[in-house]
Amino acid sequence: MRGGGSGRGVLRTFVRSLAIILGLAPLVFAAACDDAPNDAREGEIAGVLAQADESLIRTRPALVAGKYTRMAASPVDFLRGSLQLYRHDARTGATPVSVSQFALDVPLVPSLGDPHVENFGTLRASDGTLALEPNDFDAADRAPYLWDVRRLASSMALAALVANANDPAARDRSAAEARAIARATVAGYRKEIERAASGAAAERTTAASVVPFDNAIAKDAFERSERDELARRELTDLTEIVGASRRLKRGGIDPEDSQSVYAELPAAVLASLPSAIERWRRTLLAPAPPEHFVLLDAVRELGSGVSSWPRVRVILLVRGASDEPGDDRLLELKELADSGIAGLYPPGVHHDDVGLRILDTSRAAWARPDAEPSWGVTEWLGLPMQIRAETEGQKNLRVARLVGARGEPRAIAEIGSALGAVVARVHAGPERTTNARAIYARIAIDPEGFLDEQADVAVVYARQTLADHARFRHALEIHGLSLGVPIDPADAPRPDFAAVLGTPPAPPALH
C-alpha cells in the first residue's frame, strides 16, 4: 500500500483521461462535470469497471449484463464484482485504503487476491473431514500483506453494515459494531502471524475447533455441510433419473433466481469433454482411476457467481466408483482468467500459466494440500479451466445468512477473527516463519495501532462501498448494462463458441 491522496480535481482528471482511452468520453466526461447530475466518483466507477470488462462487454454483452445486474442487487454483490475498483483505489490514493504506516513492500506474500467473506467456506478433505478454508483463487497472486488484510476487514465491516436485512433493530446493532468486527478480524490475523513468527505449527479450522466458542455462523456451515453430504442433496436438486440412468436437469434450477439456468451444450463440444476430464484427473494429488470419471451428462451453467458470471461454466455428471446411480458425482468446470491483481506489483508475473497459479496457490493456502481433493485444472476449447466438486456437502459463507443468532455482532466478530487467522496462515506460507517474521516485525512497531488503523480503514471503505453501490446502480440506469461501451457485431464470437457461451435469460429490471 502506498501513501498519497487525491482531491476532486485529480479524480476529474483521471476520469476524463480514462474516458478518452476507452472511447467513453461522452458518458464519463458528463459524469465528471460539475453541472452533471452524477458526481465524479460515479464516472470514475463506470470508467474503471468498463475498462476492466471491456473485452467481455464487447464479446459477451449478455453475460456481462447478467454480472452487472447481479452486482446491482446488493452492496455485497457489488463488492464481489468490483475488485478492479478496489485495485484502482489502492493505487491512486483516492481513498484511505492506499495509506498505511504499517505498509511493507516485501516480502510479496501468497495472496488470495480477493479474500472477502463469501470466498471462504467448508471444504471436505480426502479423509472426509471438513475445515473452514478459502475456496476461490480466481484473483490469487503475490502481493504485500496489507492487500488481503484490508480487503477482508472491509468485507467484514460491510457484512456488519448489511446483516439482518429484514430486522432493522438487529441490523442497527450489527452496524454499530462494524468497527469492532473489523478490528476483531485484524486481531485474528495479528495473532496467527505472531504464532507463525514464533515457529508454531499451522492449525486447521475444523468443526471441533469452532464448537468450543459456539460460533453460530461456523456451526451452521459445518452442520449443513454434513447434513447435505449425507443426503447427497446435489443429486436430488440438480439431477433426475430417466429410465435406469441419471441425467442433469435442464432449465431453471433455482426458483428464487430466474437467471440460474442449466442449458444444453452443443453436441459437437460434448465429445471434447472426456479428454479435458482426463487432463484434469492427472493434476490431482491422488487421482482415482479413469473409469471413476466417465462422463454421463453435461450442461452449460448460467447465472452463477458475480465476478465470474460472464465466464464459461459447465456442470459435469460423472460415473463415480460403480455403475450404481447413487455413486454418480457432479463436477464444476469453470473458465479461468488472469488474476485481478496480476501485474500490480513487480516483477508482475509470478506463475508460468493460469492453471499452475490456481494449483500452487490453493494447495499452499489450505491447511492440508488435499483440503478439496478433486480441485484441479485442465484446458477445454483452448481455454484454461478449473474443475472442482459440485456438492451441497461444502458450503460457502453467505452474508445473507447473517440473521438471528448468526447476525449477532459477537458471532460476526468471531468468524471474522477465524478468517483473519486463515489469511495469516496463507501469508506465512508452507515455510511459515520467514514471511511471518517480516510481517510481525512491522506490526510490532505498534500492535494496537495496527488494529486501530486497519479497523478505521475497513469501516471507511465499507461505507464507501455502500455509496459506490448506489452510484453504480445510477450509472447503469443512465448508460445501460454495457456502461456505455459500444457493442460492435464484428466483435461477436464465432457461432460455435457463441453456442457454448449460451444465451442467459433477460436480466430483471433494476429497482
SEGUDREN-39880 format. One record per residue (C-alpha): residue in three letters; x, y negated, z. Coordinates in pm, whole numbers, padded with zeros to 5 digits, always signed. Example, Ala and Ser with C-alpha at 12.3 -4.5 7.8 and 13.67 -1.06 7.14 Angstrom:
BEGIN
ALA+01230+00450+00780;SER+01367+00106+00714;
This chain:
BEGIN
MET+00000+00000+00000;ARG+00129-00343-00088;GLY+00079-00685+00062;GLY-00092-00974-00110;GLY-00429-01137-00160;SER-00635-01300-00429;GLY-00900-01567-00440;ARG-01192-01629-00670;GLY-00971-01783-00938;VAL-00745-01477-00951;LEU-01045-01246-00976;ARG-01192-01456-01257;THR-00863-01449-01448;PHE-00842-01072-01408;VAL-01199-01018-01525;ARG-01153-01236-01833;SER-00828-01058-01926;LEU-00983-00716-01881;ALA-01284-00818-02084;ILE-01062-00910-02377;ILE-00873-00581-02350;LEU-01196-00381-02352;GLY-01374-00587-02612;LEU-01636-00666-02349;ALA-01579-01040-02340;PRO-01944-01144-02378;LEU-02078-00936-02091;VAL-01792-00957-01843;PHE-01698-01319-01907;ALA-02056-01419-01840;ALA-02045-01229-01513;ALA-01734-01422-01409;CYS-01865-01770-01486;ASP-01973-01997-01202;ASP-02311-02065-01361;ALA-02387-01700-01440;PRO-02638-01507-01225;ASN-02371-01243-01147;ASP-02073-01310-00923;ALA-01713-01250-01024;ARG-01693-00926-00829;GLU-01981-00779-01029;GLY-01795-00847-01353;GLU-01481-00703-01201;ILE-01659-00380-01107;ALA-01812-00346-01452;GLY-01480-00410-01623;VAL-01277-00169-01410;LEU-01526+00116-01444;ALA-01581+00054-01816;GLN-01207+00065-01876;ALA-01169+00385-01675;ASP-01457+00561-01853;GLU-01431+00405-02199;SER-01324+00719-02384;LEU-01605+00920-02223;ILE-01860+00645-02279;ARG-01774+00643-02649;THR-01769+01021-02694;ARG-02015+01145-02430;PRO-02252+00850-02370;ALA-02546+01056-02246;LEU-02329+01231-01988;VAL-02176+00907-01863;ALA-02528+00764-01837;GLY-02604+01054-01604;LYS-02297+00975-01396;TYR-02386+00609-01365;THR-02746+00691-01274;ARG-02616+00921-01000;MET-02378+00651-00876;ALA-02662+00402-00866;ALA-02869+00632-00645;SER-02679+00568-00322;PRO-02371+00392-00181;VAL-02211+00729-00107;ASP-02251+00841-00468;PHE-02116+00504-00580;LEU-01806+00558-00363;ARG-01763+00908-00505;GLY-01777+00783-00864;SER-01564+00470-00826;LEU-01215+00592-00735;GLN-01073+00370-01009;LEU-01222+00067-00835;TYR-01052+00169-00510;ARG-00729+00211-00703;HIS-00775-00134-00855;ASP-00841-00289-00515;ALA-00534-00124-00367;ARG-00318-00256-00650;THR-00444-00613-00687;GLY-00468-00726-00327;ALA-00832-00821-00381;THR-00934-00651-00054;PRO-00761-00568+00277;VAL-00714-00207+00163;SER-00390-00315-00006;VAL-00223-00472+00300;SER-00064-00295+00599;GLN+00216-00339+00847;PHE+00240+00043+00854;ALA+00296+00085+00480;LEU+00554+00343+00375;ASP+00656+00377+00012;VAL+00841+00705+00063;PRO+00802+00990+00102;LEU+00526+01033-00153;VAL+00317+01297+00019;PRO+00096+01564-00137;SER-00218+01352-00172;LEU-00574+01474-00208;GLY-00631+01160-00412;ASP-00997+01122-00316;PRO-01048+01259+00037;HIS-01397+01126+00101;VAL-01610+01320+00346;GLU-01803+01512+00077;ASN-01482+01657-00071;PHE-01448+01886+00231;GLY-01641+02195+00326;THR-01624+02557+00426;LEU-01412+02794+00219;ARG-01405+03172+00258;ALA-01062+03338+00255;SER-00979+03680+00119;ASP-01045+03840+00460;GLY-01396+03690+00469;THR-01324+03429+00734;LEU-01436+03068+00691;ALA-01245+02747+00752;LEU-01303+02377+00701;GLU-01085+02272+00408;PRO-01052+02019+00126;ASN-01243+02159-00171;ASP-01188+01912-00455;PHE-00847+01844-00608;ASP-00950+01662-00925;ALA-00764+01347-00814;ALA-00481+01518-00626;ASP-00130+01390-00692;ARG+00156+01227-00500;ALA+00100+00902-00313;PRO+00201+00709+00002;TYR+00029+00850+00309;LEU-00195+00546+00368;TRP-00379+00605+00041;ASP-00557+00912+00178;VAL-00584+00781+00535;ARG-00770+00469+00428;ARG-00986+00641+00168;LEU-01103+00898+00424;ALA-01154+00643+00702;SER-01353+00418+00467;SER-01576+00708+00365;MET-01639+00795+00730;ALA-01728+00433+00809;LEU-01964+00432+00511;ALA-02121+00758+00630;ALA-02184+00594+00968;LEU-02349+00295+00799;VAL-02592+00504+00592;ALA-02654+00809+00813;ASN-03001+00885+00944;ALA-03160+00744+00629;ASN-03519+00800+00745;ASP-03472+00695+01108;PRO-03396+00322+01136;ALA-03325+00332+01510;ALA-03079+00622+01473;ARG-02924+00454+01169;ASP-02866+00140+01372;ARG-02690+00346+01641;SER-02455+00518+01398;ALA-02390+00196+01205;ALA-02299+00015+01526;GLU-02029+00277+01584;ALA-01881+00265+01232;ARG-01552+00118+01353;ALA-01522+00369+01639;ILE-01593+00653+01395;ALA-01327+00530+01152;ARG-01084+00492+01443;ALA-01153+00849+01560;THR-01084+00971+01207;VAL-00746+00799+01202;ALA-00674+00920+01557;GLY-00723+01277+01435;TYR-00471+01206+01161;ARG-00221+01049+01400;LYS-00245+01337+01648;GLU-00183+01603+01383;ILE+00106+01409+01227;GLU+00264+01386+01572;ARG+00217+01762+01620;ALA+00373+01835+01283;ALA+00664+01600+01355;SER+00731+01787+01678;GLY+00751+02117+01490;ALA+00414+02257+01598;ALA+00258+02507+01360;ALA-00033+02412+01138;GLU-00378+02510+01261;ARG-00677+02637+01065;THR-01014+02477+01143;THR-01247+02774+01186;ALA-01586+02818+01347;ALA-01410+02929+01665;SER-01221+02601+01685;VAL-01531+02383+01641;VAL-01762+02569+01878;PRO-01584+02457+02198;PHE-01666+02091+02137;ASP-02006+02183+01996;ASN-01990+01966+01687;ALA-02332+01975+01524;ILE-02205+01894+01175;ALA-01940+02164+01161;LYS-02163+02423+01327;ASP-02435+02351+01071;ALA-02193+02405+00781;PHE-02049+02728+00923;GLU-02384+02875+01024;ARG-02548+02803+00688;SER-02245+02946+00510;GLU-02269+03274+00700;ARG-02646+03295+00658;ASP-02644+03233+00284;GLU-02343+03455+00221;LEU-02525+03744+00384;ALA-02835+03678+00174;ARG-02635+03621-00148;ARG-02861+03321-00191;GLU-02695+03203-00513;LEU-02816+03520-00685;THR-03170+03462-00558;ASP-03177+03096-00655;LEU-02987+03095-00983;THR-03040+03435-01144;GLU-03319+03678-01229;ILE-03343+04047-01305;VAL-03457+04126-01658;GLY-03508+04500-01702;ALA-03211+04663-01532;SER-02976+04365-01576;ARG-02926+04029-01417;ARG-02918+03704-01611;LEU-02880+03339-01523;LYS-03191+03125-01516;ARG-03241+02852-01774;GLY-03394+02507-01740;GLY-03432+02307-01422;ILE-03267+02472-01122;ASP-03332+02211-00854;PRO-03691+02096-00802;GLU-03562+01782-00628;ASP-03327+01682-00912;SER-03462+01669-01267;GLN-03107+01619-01400;SER-02985+01956-01267;VAL-03026+02196-01560;TYR-02885+02524-01691;ALA-02875+02516-02072;GLU-02796+02771-02341;LEU-02443+02781-02476;PRO-02384+02823-02849;ALA-02333+03188-02936;ALA-02009+03103-03114;VAL-01839+02985-02794;LEU-01962+03267-02571;ALA-01722+03504-02742;SER-01427+03291-02630;LEU-01512+03309-02259;PRO-01372+03659-02179;SER-01020+03556-02282;ALA-01049+03241-02071;ILE-01159+03453-01776;GLU-00861+03682-01821;ARG-00619+03387-01828;TRP-00778+03263-01506;ARG-00754+03607-01344;ARG-00379+03608-01396;THR-00340+03284-01198;LEU-00497+03433-00883;LEU-00281+03527-00586;ALA-00422+03880-00567;PRO-00628+03940-00882;ALA-00884+04219-00889;PRO-00884+04449-01194;PRO-01021+04302-01520;GLU-01328+04525-01503;HIS-01442+04328-01195;PHE-01485+04020-01414;VAL-01675+04149-01714;LEU-01886+03863-01844;LEU-02260+03929-01827;ASP-02403+03584-01900;ALA-02307+03216-01913;VAL-02487+02881-01923;ARG-02387+02518-01953;GLU-02447+02338-01622;LEU-02566+01979-01649;GLY-02615+01727-01371;SER-02355+01839-01117;GLY-02105+01622-00930;VAL-02053+01249-00959;SER-01709+01162-01097;SER-01707+01494-01283;TRP-02068+01457-01407;PRO-01956+01399-01771;ARG-01716+01694-01771;VAL-01795+02037-01912;ARG-01920+02284-01653;VAL-02020+02642-01725;ILE-02166+02893-01481;LEU-02039+03246-01540;LEU-02217+03561-01429;VAL-01965+03844-01398;ARG-01999+04211-01314;GLY-01834+04246-00974;ALA-01689+04568-00831;SER-01962+04802-00961;ASP-02245+04825-01210;GLU-02500+04751-00937;PRO-02667+04410-00994;GLY-02618+04334-00626;ASP-02241+04320-00683;ASP-02264+04056-00953;ARG-02084+03729-00887;LEU-02113+03371-01005;LEU-01817+03156-01100;GLU-01796+02791-01198;LEU-01581+02695-01497;LYS-01511+02319-01484;GLU-01319+02090-01717;LEU-01015+01922-01560;ALA-00860+01587-01640;ASP-00564+01382-01526;SER-00567+01266-01166;GLY-00749+00940-01097;ILE-00431+00815-00931;ALA-00191+00950-01193;GLY+00090+00707-01266;LEU+00004+00492-00967;TYR+00345+00541-00808;PRO+00678+00612-00980;PRO+00801+00828-01130;GLY+00438+00862-01231;VAL+00434+01227-01340;HIS+00470+01486-01065;HIS+00333+01802-01230;ASP+00401+01984-01555;ASP+00034+02011-01650;VAL-00316+01960-01515;GLY-00372+02321-01419;LEU-00048+02352-01227;ARG-00132+02032-01042;ILE-00455+02191-00918;LEU-00292+02523-00828;ASP+00008+02374-00650;THR-00188+02115-00455;SER-00472+02341-00346;ARG-00257+02624-00220;ALA-00023+02388-00038;ALA-00315+02188+00107;TRP-00504+02479+00257;ALA-00412+02626+00594;ARG-00356+02953+00407;PRO-00298+02983+00031;ASP-00589+03224-00014;ALA-00844+02995+00153;GLU-01058+03048-00160;PRO-00906+03349-00339;SER-01097+03303-00665;TRP-00972+02944-00717;GLY-00758+02941-01030;VAL-00716+02774-01366;THR-00739+02855-01735;GLU-00785+02699-02076;TRP-01102+02708-02282;LEU-01173+02545-02617;GLY-00843+02362-02583;LEU-00947+02209-02250;PRO-00777+02262-01914;MET-01032+02428-01687;GLN-01068+02537-01326;ILE-01258+02843-01210;ARG-01382+02889-00855;ALA-01657+03082-00679;GLU-02011+02951-00723;THR-02162+03065-00395;GLU-02401+02946-00128;GLY-02166+03110+00122;GLN-01946+02799+00109;LYS-02093+02459+00199;ASN-01986+02103+00129;LEU-02020+01843+00399;ARG-02302+01611+00293;VAL-02379+01264+00424;ALA-02748+01330+00351;ARG-02739+01594+00626;LEU-02626+01343+00890;VAL-02965+01332+01060;GLY-03085+01424+01409;ALA-02804+01571+01619;ARG-02580+01569+01311;GLY-02632+01194+01274;GLU-02530+01103+01627;PRO-02217+00882+01644;ARG-02032+01136+01857;ALA-02088+01412+01600;ILE-01976+01194+01309;ALA-01668+01077+01501;GLU-01573+01437+01588;ILE-01600+01558+01229;GLY-01401+01253+01118;SER-01127+01343+01366;ALA-01123+01701+01234;LEU-01098+01581+00872;GLY-00823+01336+00967;ALA-00626+01626+01110;VAL-00678+01826+00789;VAL-00544+01538+00580;ALA-00241+01507+00810;ARG-00176+01878+00767;VAL-00189+01833+00389;HIS+00053+01539+00403;ALA+00301+01728+00619;GLY+00310+01998+00353;PRO+00446+02351+00381;GLU+00775+02232+00536;ARG+00578+02035+00799;THR+00844+01828+00975;THR+01019+01624+00702;ASN+00721+01422+00583;ALA+00559+01417+00925;ARG+00862+01270+01100;ALA+00893+00991+00844;ILE+00524+00905+00875;TYR+00514+00927+01252;ALA+00822+00708+01288;ARG+00628+00437+01110;ILE+00312+00488+01315;ALA+00510+00495+01639;ILE+00601+00128+01595;ASP+00256+00057+01742;PRO+00038+00370+01772;GLU-00272+00187+01896;GLY-00221-00094+01648;PHE-00210+00169+01372;LEU-00553+00295+01474;ASP-00696-00054+01501;GLU-00563-00168+01164;GLN-00699+00131+00975;ALA-01035+00114+01153;ASP-01072-00254+01069;VAL-00983-00197+00705;ALA-01218+00101+00682;VAL-01518-00096+00806;VAL-01442-00388+00575;TYR-01415-00158+00274;ALA-01725+00040+00371;ARG-01927-00281+00389;GLN-01767-00390+00063;THR-01887-00063-00087;LEU-02244-00135+00019;ALA-02228-00475-00150;ASP-02050-00333-00455;HIS-02315-00066-00494;ALA-02580-00337-00525;ARG-02363-00525-00774;PHE-02311-00208-00978;ARG-02685-00146-00996;HIS-02736-00503-01113;ALA-02466-00464-01379;LEU-02642-00152-01511;GLU-02975-00331-01524;ILE-02822-00611-01730;HIS-02577-00426-01953;GLY-02720-00075-01972;LEU-02585+00268-01888;SER-02275+00216-02106;LEU-02175-00100-01917;GLY-02170-00279-02250;VAL-01913-00053-02419;PRO-02025-00027-02783;ILE-02131+00318-02899;ASP-01998+00396-03247;PRO-02134+00710-03420;ALA-01784+00762-03558;ASP-01666+00844-03204;ALA-01911+01131-03164;PRO-01751+01475-03119;ARG-01775+01741-03387;PRO-02113+01918-03392;ASP-01968+02241-03248;PHE-01821+02064-02945;ALA-02126+01841-02911;ALA-02328+02160-02872;VAL-02100+02264-02585;LEU-02139+01923-02420;GLY-02514+01962-02434;THR-02785+01701-02402;PRO-02889+01620-02045;PRO-03245+01516-01962;ALA-03306+01143-01987;PRO-03190+00982-01663;PRO-03460+00845-01436;ALA-03519+00472-01436;LEU-03330+00263-01185;HIS-03549+00143-00900;
